[in-house]
Amino acid sequence: MHRVLTGVLLASIAFQGLPVHAQTSTPAASAAAAAQTSGTLVIIPAFGEVRHPNDEARVTFMVEEQDKDKSAAASRVNLKMKQGTEILRKEDPKAVLKTAGYYTYPVYADEGQPRPLTKPRQAIGWRVGQYLEVTTSSLSDLPRTVAAAQKVVALSNLQFTLSPATSRKLEEERIAAAYANLTDRIAAVAKAMGRNVSDAVLDTVDFEASGAFAERADMRMAKPMSAAAGAPSVEEPSFEPGETVLNSRVVGKVRFK
């Protein structure tokens, strides 16, 4: 009799649209969901970053002269560059000097003005100039060195960067930072997929895209300016070397067991 009443009661509940019992998740069901990711190959990009104060400067000096006599203009340029080079070598004996360019071209009366193509141009003089590139690691003495040279030559360009030795020293740190970021991302992906990080097998690590991608300033020469003869003493300029950011990129292929 008791069984009959129970059956009638359950039938009544079902007829009224009420749930008979609640379905609960079981460990077996969770394992089945996780098993769906078995054998999955996941490609994970990672990035590493290392910062370091700049320890090298590349400075470009220049001289330009203009004269009706090409030889006279060239002679003044040669003399001033020689004097400027001597000053730089005296102020910074360890600096590396390199001639970065020498030019000679005519100056025309109609420069910057439209003219008929059939009309011959009239040269009124010659413009002669020379560039000198200085590479130095003596950053604390750089303002004094530049000010001394500016008595004779003009400052055309200045770029702070890392020395080759420092860049090589930071190579290991860049790679280590990128790899550490990769392992962190693998752990995050495993957690998101409901898997243990121990189930992730690192199949491939691609460092092909890694490297120092610190922005490199183009060595564009500034508009030439004539150096004044017999210029007075120049106040020391203020320079802030700043820092360089070195980036690494690595791509890992991870397969889940």
MIVOBA-291487 format. One record per residue: y, x, z of N, C-alpha, C in turn. Coordinates in Angstrom, 3 decimals. Example, Ala and Ser with C-alpha at 12.3 -4.5 7.8 and 13.67 -1.06 7.14 Angstrom:
2
        nc2        nc1        nc3       cac2       cac1       cac3        cc2        cc1        cc3
     -5.690     13.190      7.800     -4.500     12.300      7.800     -3.300     13.200      7.800
     -2.250     12.850      7.080     -1.060     13.670      7.140      0.030     12.900      7.870
***
This chain:
257
        nc2        nc1        nc3       cac2       cac1       cac3        cc2        cc1        cc3
     -1.196      0.828      0.000      0.000      0.000      0.000      1.246      0.863      0.000
      1.201      1.937      0.784      2.342      2.848      0.871      2.610      3.479     -0.489
      1.546      3.893     -1.200      1.712      4.493     -2.514      2.323      3.513     -3.506
      1.965      2.279     -3.421      2.498      1.261     -4.338      3.968      1.076     -4.114
      4.387      0.997     -2.854      5.808      0.826     -2.551      6.622      2.024     -3.021
      6.052      3.182     -2.829      6.762      4.393     -3.286      6.934      4.383     -4.780
      5.906      4.006     -5.525      6.009      3.951     -6.978      7.024      2.943     -7.425
      7.080      1.808     -6.768      8.064      0.777     -7.120      9.481      1.265     -6.872
      9.668      1.982     -5.733     10.996      2.498     -5.400     11.481      3.503     -6.428
     10.626      4.404     -6.852     10.996      5.397     -7.860     11.302      4.746     -9.192
     10.517      3.757     -9.544     10.770      3.052    -10.794     12.104      2.361    -10.753
     12.465      1.789     -9.592     13.748      1.116     -9.440     14.899      2.090     -9.583
     14.750      3.267     -9.014     15.816      4.290     -9.113     15.983      4.730    -10.548
     14.895      4.964    -11.246     14.958      5.392    -12.638     15.591      4.320    -13.501
     15.297      3.057    -13.226     15.833      1.941    -14.008     17.351      1.871    -13.851
     17.857      2.200    -12.663     19.286      2.133    -12.404     20.022      3.349    -12.963
     19.345      4.277    -13.611     19.976      5.444    -14.217     20.273      6.560    -13.257
     19.701      6.527    -12.070     19.939      7.573    -11.084     18.925      8.688    -11.258
     19.324      9.956    -11.036     18.387     11.073    -11.180     17.335     11.040    -10.107
     16.142     11.324    -10.503     15.045     11.340     -9.544     15.090     12.609     -8.713
     15.404     13.808     -9.370     15.493     15.070     -8.635     16.394     16.017     -9.420
     16.973     17.028     -8.761     17.863     18.005     -9.408     17.049     19.205     -9.866
     17.335     19.664    -11.116     16.599     20.811    -11.659     17.303     22.087    -11.219
     16.646     22.999    -10.638     17.239     24.242    -10.148     16.755     25.409    -10.978
     17.645     26.478    -11.046     17.297     27.689    -11.787     16.290     28.499    -10.992
     15.338     29.042    -11.661     14.302     29.852    -11.013     14.427     31.291    -11.460
     13.918     32.256    -10.681     13.937     33.664    -11.102     13.291     33.867    -12.457
     12.295     33.081    -12.764     11.625     33.227    -14.062     12.573     32.864    -15.195
     13.417     31.813    -14.960     14.361     31.394    -15.993     15.424     32.475    -16.206
     15.910     33.075    -15.113     16.899     34.145    -15.223     16.323     35.330    -15.970
     15.124     35.686    -15.681     14.479     36.803    -16.370     14.334     36.515    -17.854
     14.045     35.247    -18.183     13.906     34.872    -19.592     15.225     35.030    -20.323
     16.357     34.665    -19.637     17.673     34.808    -20.256     18.004     36.273    -20.470
     17.681     37.117    -19.486     17.954     38.542    -19.617     17.086     39.164    -20.690
     15.897     38.675    -20.869     14.980     39.246    -21.851     15.494     39.076    -23.274
     16.409     38.161    -23.470     16.947     37.945    -24.808     17.747     39.140    -25.304
     18.219     39.997    -24.415     18.998     41.176    -24.807     18.139     42.418    -24.959
     16.846     42.296    -24.772     15.965     43.454    -24.931     16.018     43.960    -26.366
     16.190     45.284    -26.496     16.245     45.885    -27.829     17.600     45.798    -28.488
     18.579     45.207    -27.807     19.918     45.065    -28.385     20.595     46.429    -28.496
     21.211     46.686    -29.640     21.968     47.918    -29.857     23.451     47.590    -29.729
     24.122     48.239    -28.796     25.538     47.980    -28.531     26.338     49.239    -28.855
     27.392     49.079    -29.661     28.281     50.197    -30.004     29.506     50.122    -29.103
     29.745     51.172    -28.338     30.812     51.168    -27.332     31.781     52.322    -27.593
     33.033     52.028    -27.926     34.030     53.099    -28.061     34.617     53.446    -26.703
     35.010     54.687    -26.540     35.624     55.118    -25.280     36.716     56.132    -25.589
     37.598     56.307    -24.630     38.752     57.167    -24.853     39.020     58.021    -23.615
     39.488     59.229    -23.855     39.854     60.124    -22.759     41.255     60.655    -22.981
     41.958     60.922    -21.906     43.343     61.389    -22.005     43.597     62.478    -20.984
     44.260     63.542    -21.429     44.631     64.647    -20.547     46.109     64.958    -20.785
     46.857     65.089    -19.707     48.281     65.423    -19.794     48.517     66.817    -19.230
     49.421     67.540    -19.890     49.722     68.893    -19.413     51.152     69.257    -19.812
     51.891     69.897    -18.915     53.256     70.311    -19.251     53.262     71.287    -20.431
     54.219     71.127    -21.309     54.339     72.044    -22.441     54.671     73.444    -21.942
     54.048     74.425    -22.549     54.268     75.806    -22.117     54.658     76.720    -23.274
     55.062     76.139    -24.383     55.467     76.946    -25.536     56.585     76.228    -26.293
     57.476     76.999    -26.864     58.581     76.438    -27.639     58.632     77.104    -29.009
     58.940     76.283    -30.010     59.155     76.792    -31.370     60.589     76.470    -31.752
     61.367     77.507    -31.906     62.799     77.356    -32.157     63.121     77.898    -33.545
     63.907     77.144    -34.293     64.312     77.584    -35.627     65.811     77.816    -35.642
     66.188     79.019    -36.024     67.596     79.381    -36.193     67.904     79.502    -37.679
     69.182     79.351    -38.010     69.552     79.454    -39.420     70.964     80.011    -39.572
     71.184     80.572    -40.756     72.505     81.058    -41.158     72.756     80.556    -42.567
     73.982     80.107    -42.830     74.346     79.708    -44.195     75.767     80.156    -44.489
     75.948     80.644    -45.682     77.267     81.080    -46.142     77.506     80.545    -47.542
     78.783     80.287    -47.854     79.163     79.822    -49.189     80.318     80.669    -49.698
     80.224     81.082    -50.953     81.251     81.947    -51.539     81.193     81.829    -53.054
     82.318     82.127    -53.684     82.322     82.151    -55.149     81.461     83.293    -55.672
     81.388     84.352    -54.871     80.584     85.514    -55.230     79.218     85.396    -54.536
     78.174     85.276    -55.307     76.836     85.121    -54.741     76.450     86.315    -53.887
     76.779     87.508    -54.314     76.429     88.710    -53.565     77.132     88.751    -52.213
     78.393     88.302    -52.190     79.149     88.303    -50.932     78.526     87.320    -49.939
     78.133     86.142    -50.428     77.505     85.152    -49.544     76.173     85.673    -49.013
     75.375     86.266    -49.891     74.077     86.795    -49.475     74.244     87.935    -48.480
     75.251     88.772    -48.687     75.472     89.899    -47.793     75.819     89.427    -46.387
     76.659     88.415    -46.277     77.032     87.906    -44.953     75.829     87.256    -44.263
     75.015     86.522    -45.026     73.812     85.910    -44.458     72.871     86.986    -43.931
     72.639     88.006    -44.746     71.712     89.071    -44.351     72.186     89.784    -43.091
     73.487     90.016    -42.994     74.031     90.718    -41.838     73.900     89.874    -40.573
     74.272     88.605    -40.670     74.213     87.738    -39.492     72.776     87.508    -39.026
     71.865     87.345    -39.972     70.472     87.148    -39.576     69.919     88.409    -38.933
     70.328     89.555    -39.428     69.888     90.812    -38.817     70.414     90.917    -37.390
     71.678     90.565    -37.188     72.258     90.620    -35.849     71.582     89.605    -34.918
     71.341     88.400    -35.447     70.677     87.383    -34.641     69.269     87.786    -34.259
     68.551     88.409    -35.185     67.184     88.861    -34.913     67.170     89.932    -33.830
     68.128     90.826    -33.882     68.212     91.878    -32.868     68.493     91.287    -31.487
     69.357     90.277    -31.437     69.665     89.634    -30.161     68.418     88.958    -29.589
     67.682     88.248    -30.445     66.492     87.536    -29.992     65.425     88.496    -29.494
     65.235     89.589    -30.178     64.237     90.563    -29.751     64.632     91.219    -28.436
     65.928     91.383    -28.229     66.395     91.983    -26.978     66.244     90.999    -25.817
     66.607     89.727    -26.050     66.551     88.729    -24.994     65.122     88.302    -24.663
     64.253     88.274    -25.676     62.874     87.815    -25.470     61.923     88.730    -26.241
     61.586     89.890    -25.667     60.734     90.869    -26.373     59.354     90.340    -26.733
     58.826     89.370    -25.982     57.482     88.869    -26.241     57.439     87.745    -27.278
     58.582     87.299    -27.724     58.626     86.203    -28.693     58.078     86.652    -30.043
     57.498     85.706    -30.771     56.980     85.969    -32.114     57.983     85.423    -33.122
     58.474     86.295    -33.994     59.488     85.917    -34.973     58.888     85.845    -36.367
     59.328     84.853    -37.131     58.830     84.689    -38.498     59.923     84.083    -39.372
     60.156     84.710    -40.540     61.109     84.144    -41.489     60.551     82.845    -42.042
     61.315     81.769    -41.905     60.824     80.444    -42.276     61.395     79.937    -43.591
     62.263     80.707    -44.233     62.805     80.265    -45.518     64.088     80.994    -45.867
     64.320     81.134    -47.169     65.540     81.770    -47.683     65.895     81.060    -48.985
     67.127     80.646    -49.122     67.496     79.901    -50.331     68.837     80.368    -50.888
     68.969     80.228    -52.191     70.215     80.524    -52.905     70.348     79.498    -54.027
     71.446     78.765    -54.041     71.637     77.804    -55.131     73.132     77.580    -55.386
     73.471     77.184    -56.593     74.884     77.007    -56.949     75.485     75.759    -56.317
     76.796     75.821    -56.136     77.557     74.682    -55.631     78.421     74.166    -56.770
     78.355     72.849    -57.014     79.083     72.252    -58.134     80.254     71.413    -57.625
     81.274     71.327    -58.447     82.481     70.586    -58.075     82.218     69.091    -57.965
     81.240     68.602    -58.721     80.971     67.165    -58.742     79.788     66.773    -57.862
     79.488     67.577    -56.846     78.363     67.241    -55.967     78.601     65.911    -55.264
     77.586     65.045    -55.314     77.687     63.744    -54.674     78.439     62.708    -55.476
     78.824     63.042    -56.715     79.564     62.115    -57.558     78.775     61.817    -58.828
     78.839     60.578    -59.321     78.155     60.258    -60.590     78.825     60.975    -61.758
     78.026     61.402    -62.717     78.568     62.098    -63.886     77.714     61.784    -65.104
     78.278     61.849    -66.271     77.504     61.638    -67.509     76.450     62.721    -67.668
     75.279     62.325    -68.146     74.190     63.291    -68.300     74.511     64.344    -69.345
     75.380     64.006    -70.286     75.690     64.956    -71.365     76.772     65.952    -70.972
     77.426     65.718    -69.848     78.507     66.599    -69.427     77.949     67.783    -68.645
     78.227     69.012    -69.058     77.723     70.184    -68.324     78.377     70.285    -66.948
     77.622     70.750    -65.986     78.140     70.884    -64.630     78.897     72.191    -64.466
     79.927     72.134    -63.649     80.766     73.301    -63.435     80.491     73.880    -62.050
     79.924     75.083    -61.999     79.634     75.742    -60.728     80.907     76.350    -60.161
     81.141     76.120    -58.874     82.341     76.666    -58.235     82.001     77.719    -57.171
     80.721     77.935    -56.926     80.343     78.920    -55.934     78.848     78.933    -55.689
     78.452     79.649    -54.622     77.032     79.781    -54.287     76.836     79.528    -52.808
     75.724     78.917    -52.493     75.358     78.674    -51.106     74.060     79.436    -50.816
     74.112     80.266    -49.790     72.969     81.110    -49.433     72.643     80.876    -47.954
     71.363     80.773    -47.650     70.968     80.546    -46.264     69.598     81.115    -45.956
     69.329     81.270    -44.669     68.039     81.798    -44.233     67.663     81.164    -42.903
     66.336     80.936    -42.706     65.807     80.367    -41.473     64.925     81.394    -40.770
     64.956     81.363    -39.454     64.114     82.237    -38.644     63.439     81.390    -37.574
     62.109     81.444    -37.517     61.342     80.677    -36.532     60.917     81.593    -35.393
     61.159     81.144    -34.172     60.832     81.916    -32.974     59.844     81.119    -32.126
     58.724     81.722    -31.791     57.738     81.096    -30.920     57.696     81.863    -29.608
     57.905     81.152    -28.498     57.991     81.833    -27.214     57.377     80.988    -26.104
     56.875     81.681    -25.080     56.361     81.013    -23.885     57.283     81.248    -22.689
     58.386     81.946    -22.923     59.355     82.216    -21.849     60.344     81.056    -21.765
     59.856     79.907    -21.295     60.688     78.704    -21.296     61.825     78.779    -20.285
     61.610     79.461    -19.175     62.671     79.552    -18.169     63.865     80.345    -18.686
     63.619     81.301    -19.591     64.698     82.120    -20.143     65.212     81.583    -21.472
     64.636     80.495    -21.954     64.998     79.989    -23.282     66.470     79.594    -23.401
     67.059     78.883    -22.442     68.477     78.545    -22.585     69.367     79.771    -22.753
     69.110     80.822    -21.964     69.903     82.035    -22.077     69.697     82.706    -23.429
     68.447     82.721    -23.898     68.143     83.345    -25.185     68.822     82.614    -26.331
     68.755     81.289    -26.313     69.372     80.500    -27.373     70.885     80.675    -27.376
     71.492     80.624    -26.197     72.941     80.782    -26.109     73.388     82.130    -26.649
     72.621     83.180    -26.363     72.969     84.514    -26.863     72.874     84.564    -28.385
     71.845     83.949    -28.940     71.664     83.973    -30.395     72.696     83.115    -31.103
     73.155     82.038    -30.456     74.106     81.137    -31.092     75.482     81.758    -31.301
     75.715     82.918    -30.757     76.957     83.626    -31.050     77.003     84.037    -32.522
     75.813     84.169    -33.132     75.741     84.654    -34.510     75.062     83.657    -35.434
     73.946     83.078    -34.973     73.173     82.149    -35.802     73.211     80.757    -35.179
     72.855     79.752    -35.973     72.891     78.364    -35.506     71.490     77.883    -35.149
     71.418     77.007    -34.152     70.150     76.393    -33.764     69.877     75.223    -34.702
     68.759     75.267    -35.407     68.436     74.244    -36.403     67.383     73.268    -35.921
     66.388     73.755    -35.171     65.305     72.877    -34.746     64.656     73.437    -33.489
     64.177     72.522    -32.620     63.526     72.923    -31.380     62.373     71.976    -31.104
     61.202     72.546    -30.821     60.004     71.749    -30.555     59.219     72.378    -29.416
     58.888     71.568    -28.416     58.039     72.035    -27.315     56.610     71.563    -27.555
     55.669     72.435    -27.234     54.265     72.121    -27.480     53.398     72.904    -26.496
     52.090     72.814    -26.695     51.150     73.581    -25.882     50.748     74.848    -26.622
     50.594     75.908    -25.889     50.137     77.156    -26.498     48.671     77.015    -26.900
     48.208     77.789    -27.869     46.797     77.727    -28.267     45.845     77.974    -27.100
     46.193     78.883    -26.221     45.325     79.182    -25.076     45.187     77.972    -24.159
     46.288     77.272    -23.914     46.244     76.088    -23.062     45.459     74.967    -23.724
     45.641     74.816    -25.029     44.908     73.772    -25.757     43.407     74.000    -25.676
     42.979     75.251    -25.803     41.547     75.562    -25.687     41.051     75.293    -24.271
     41.876     75.593    -23.280     41.492     75.380    -21.889     41.304     73.894    -21.586
     42.104     73.052    -22.214     42.048     71.615    -21.963     40.978     70.902    -22.784
     40.336     71.618    -23.693     39.330     70.994    -24.554     38.185     70.390    -23.721
     37.704     71.141    -22.753     36.595     70.666    -21.919     37.014     69.447    -21.105
     38.258     69.453    -20.611     38.739     68.325    -19.821     38.862     67.069    -20.677
     39.293     67.221    -21.910     39.423     66.068    -22.807     38.069     65.418    -23.049
     37.076     66.258    -23.353     35.736     65.733    -23.639     35.135     65.077    -22.399
     35.317     65.711    -21.235     34.778     65.148    -19.995     35.419     63.800    -19.677
     36.719     63.682    -19.935     37.418     62.417    -19.664     36.904     61.309    -20.574
     36.671     61.624    -21.828     36.168     60.625    -22.777     34.751     60.194    -22.408
     33.918     61.147    -22.018     32.531     60.808    -21.671     32.470     59.988    -20.392
     33.337     60.308    -19.427     33.373     59.530    -18.183     33.780     58.085    -18.473
     34.738     57.913    -19.389     35.150     56.558    -19.768     34.018     55.815    -20.468
     33.212     56.550    -21.243     32.074     55.929    -21.929     31.046     55.411    -20.924
     30.736     56.207    -19.910     29.751     55.765    -18.902     30.272     54.552    -18.121
     31.567     54.527    -17.841     32.151     53.364    -17.153     32.023     52.115    -18.011
     32.240     52.244    -19.286     32.168     51.089    -20.192     30.726     50.613    -20.375
     29.800     51.554    -20.376     28.385     51.164    -20.476     27.999     50.319    -19.271
     28.450     50.730    -18.081     28.147     49.976    -16.864     28.774     48.582    -16.922
     30.005     48.506    -17.463     30.681     47.206    -17.549     29.975     46.283    -18.540
     29.515     46.840    -19.667     28.803     46.035    -20.663     27.475     45.545    -20.109
     26.763     46.421    -19.410     25.478     46.027    -18.818     25.668     44.885    -17.823
     26.701     44.970    -17.019     26.967     43.910    -16.036     27.289     42.599    -16.739
     28.091     42.668    -17.810     28.452     41.450    -18.537     27.245     40.800    -19.199
     26.256     41.613    -19.569     25.052     41.086    -20.217     23.982     40.683    -19.208
     24.282     40.838    -17.924     23.304     40.485    -16.906     22.153     41.463    -16.830
     22.414     42.713    -17.197     21.365     43.725    -17.177     21.717     44.820    -16.181
     20.716     45.552    -15.758     20.940     46.715    -14.919     21.357     47.889    -15.804
     22.266     48.703    -15.300     22.718     49.843    -16.085     21.570     50.814    -16.358
     20.553     50.791    -15.503     19.387     51.655    -15.720     18.582     51.243    -16.947
     18.808     50.009    -17.430     18.104     49.541    -18.631     18.766     50.031    -19.912
     19.955     50.619    -19.787     20.693     51.075    -20.965     20.287     52.502    -21.321
     19.855     52.694    -22.543     19.461     54.015    -23.037     20.496     54.460    -24.065
     21.147     55.594    -23.795     22.172     56.115    -24.704     21.490     56.699    -25.920
     21.626     56.014    -27.046     20.934     56.404    -28.268     21.677     57.487    -29.031
     23.021     57.317    -29.173     23.825     58.263    -29.950     25.199     58.405    -29.308
     25.718     59.624    -29.300     27.090     59.886    -28.856     27.811     60.589    -29.997
     28.887     59.962    -30.498     29.606     60.488    -31.655     30.985     60.983    -31.227
     31.155     62.299    -31.213     32.452     62.896    -30.911     33.212     63.252    -32.183
     32.760     62.783    -33.305     33.367     63.161    -34.582     34.847     62.816    -34.637
     35.229     61.695    -34.014     36.626     61.254    -34.081     37.476     61.832    -32.965
     36.907     62.662    -32.097     37.682     63.202    -30.985     38.556     64.346    -31.471
     39.628     64.655    -30.674     40.506     65.748    -31.028     41.895     65.538    -30.464
     42.735     66.582    -30.553     44.104     66.490    -30.048     44.966     65.812    -31.089
     45.400     64.601    -30.746     46.236     63.870    -31.676     47.658     63.767    -31.143
     48.072     64.916    -30.362     49.432     64.894    -29.922     50.332     64.898    -31.122
     51.409     63.979    -31.089     52.289     63.887    -32.244     52.900     65.240    -32.524
     52.877     65.570    -33.790     53.476     66.831    -34.201     54.774     66.552    -34.937
     55.797     67.138    -34.441     57.090     66.928    -35.087     57.147     67.709    -36.384
     57.630     67.093    -37.444     57.775     67.768    -38.721     58.877     68.804    -38.601
     58.631     69.962    -39.190     59.623     71.025    -39.156     60.652     70.777    -40.250
     61.371     69.684    -40.115     62.413     69.383    -41.090     63.673     70.132    -40.683
     64.234     70.879    -41.611     65.419     71.660    -41.311     66.633     70.734    -41.230
     67.467     70.976    -40.251     68.680     70.178    -40.139     69.641     70.548    -41.248
     70.619     69.713    -41.468     71.612     69.990    -42.501     72.287     71.307    -42.200
     72.319     72.238    -43.162     72.872     73.562    -42.900     74.311     73.500    -42.410
     74.616     74.401    -41.468     75.973     74.533    -40.965     76.303     76.011    -40.921
     77.464     76.377    -41.393     77.860     77.777    -41.446     78.106     78.308    -40.044
     77.619     79.514    -39.787     77.863     80.156    -38.501     79.232     80.801    -38.520
     80.009     80.533    -37.505     81.364     81.071    -37.465     81.324     82.543    -37.092
     82.087     83.342    -37.840     82.131     84.775    -37.580     82.935     85.040    -36.315
     82.444     85.978    -35.528     83.163     86.343    -34.316     83.269     85.206    -33.320
     82.230     84.381    -33.212     82.266     83.223    -32.320     82.294     83.684    -30.865
     82.993     82.942    -29.999     83.023     83.302    -28.580     81.694     83.004    -27.914
     81.627     83.339    -26.626     80.399     83.094    -25.878     80.062     81.606    -25.883
     78.765     81.306    -25.938     78.295     79.931    -25.994     77.674     79.574    -24.648
     78.042     78.398    -24.131     77.432     77.927    -22.887     75.940     77.674    -23.095
     75.154     77.953    -22.074     73.713     77.773    -22.194     73.366     76.289    -22.355
     72.506     75.958    -23.320     72.077     74.561    -23.483     71.071     74.184    -22.399
     70.825     72.892    -22.257     69.842     72.395    -21.298     68.630     71.878    -22.047
     67.454     72.343    -21.675     66.221     71.941    -22.339     65.243     71.362    -21.312
     64.519     70.328    -21.703     63.451     69.748    -20.896     62.157     69.819    -21.698
     61.259     70.736    -21.365     60.037     70.919    -22.162     59.146     69.687    -22.228
     59.128     68.860    -21.170     58.269     67.672    -21.184     56.797     68.034    -21.124
     55.937     67.111    -21.593     54.497     67.328    -21.553     53.857     66.817    -22.833
     52.637     67.246    -23.061     51.869     66.813    -24.223     50.661     66.026    -23.740
     50.352     64.940    -24.434     49.185     64.116    -24.120     48.107     64.391    -25.164
     46.959     64.840    -24.707     45.824     65.108    -25.592     44.819     63.974    -25.456
     44.426     63.405    -26.585     43.500     62.272    -26.578     42.153     62.655    -27.177
     41.113     62.046    -26.645     39.765     62.196    -27.189     39.185     60.811    -27.439
     38.385     60.691    -28.481     37.729     59.427    -28.780     36.242     59.703    -28.975
     35.420     58.877    -28.365     33.978     59.035    -28.483     33.371     57.644    -28.679
     32.335     57.568    -29.478     31.626     56.309    -29.728     30.180     56.485    -29.322
     29.695     55.601    -28.439     28.311     55.666    -27.999     27.514     54.465    -28.486
     26.292     54.712    -28.905     25.374     53.639    -29.279     24.344     53.498    -28.173
     24.340     52.335    -27.545     23.473     52.083    -26.399     22.451     51.000    -26.742
     21.205     51.291    -26.440     20.143     50.293    -26.692     19.542     49.888    -25.337
     19.419     48.570    -25.141     18.875     48.063    -23.887     17.362     47.901    -24.013
     16.668     48.303    -22.978     15.193     48.243    -22.961     14.732     46.785    -23.049
***
